[in-house]
């Protein structure tokens, strides 16, 4: 019967070796054109989605222009939020290691 | 001369009208369906053959398949953590399908499946549906916290709709990015190719410079190969990032 302490030490050493051997995620940072394209789609799509939703709501609840105005502004805000989130993801990825931190809510509030 | 957008037309290849109880179904097998079958068939064939007779020292096919496995596995581990690996089959399937569609689309005369927004949007909806289901299964109603940022309550009235819109634009931006990239690349190739013909038949000095857009096409083709891979990668990594959010919510605090 092997000594449990010895086994635990062996386990610890194995863990260490495993951690060292773990393939480091190696990802080239995306090209600037790719980043620009990403940010542009994130923003434009959100604005279009907000505007479209407002237009749809206006159609359903009579043609009150308030819906499209409010939803367009909210869509633009969501677009900025998307771009900030995408930037945070890129930062987390270029910093490397660990699951990408999707967002940091404390900074902007 | 054909329009550069002509390559994206969907044409029926086989048609049959099936009378089914009360509804009349039009079953139409289009060039789109054909190329989807080709893509799925080629991907399945390649991966099956690659691991049919596995060897310790992998051959060419086997090492390509292993490379693809390692690539996707590393991507999931780095973006969604170790517990994201349960989604490996899902992400790998999406990655391989998009990658093969993009590459098959580059063959002369081929139809690019991913240049149709119907296809990319269906894929993106599948991803978001998986994210939503995962979120509710893992966290229950706590998943809704994803839409509630840390802020005073009077700001939440404004912030929650913004977060909701931001969440629901994801399938759109995911699908539009892939579709627009493939559409733009293939259109660009056709436009420059038409320059070669137009200049070449113009005579005189124009014929001599018609070689210039030709070189440009070579360069753009190389770029398109890169884009084909990059867009498949982006689609897969964003899937992982969204799944990570569904699995871990705001874990980092």
Interface residues (C-beta under 8 A of the other chain):
Chain A: X23 X25 X27 X30 X34 X37 X38 X41 X42 X45 X46 X48 X49 X50 X53 X74 X75 X77 X78 X79 X81 X82 X85 X89 X98 X99 X100 X101 X102 X103 X104 X105 X106 X109
Chain B: X70 X74 X75 X77 X78 X79 X80 X81 X84 X149 X150 X151 X155 X158 X161 X162 X163 X165 X166 X168 X169 X172 X173 X176 X177 X180 X181 X230 X234 X241 X244 X245 X248 X250 X252
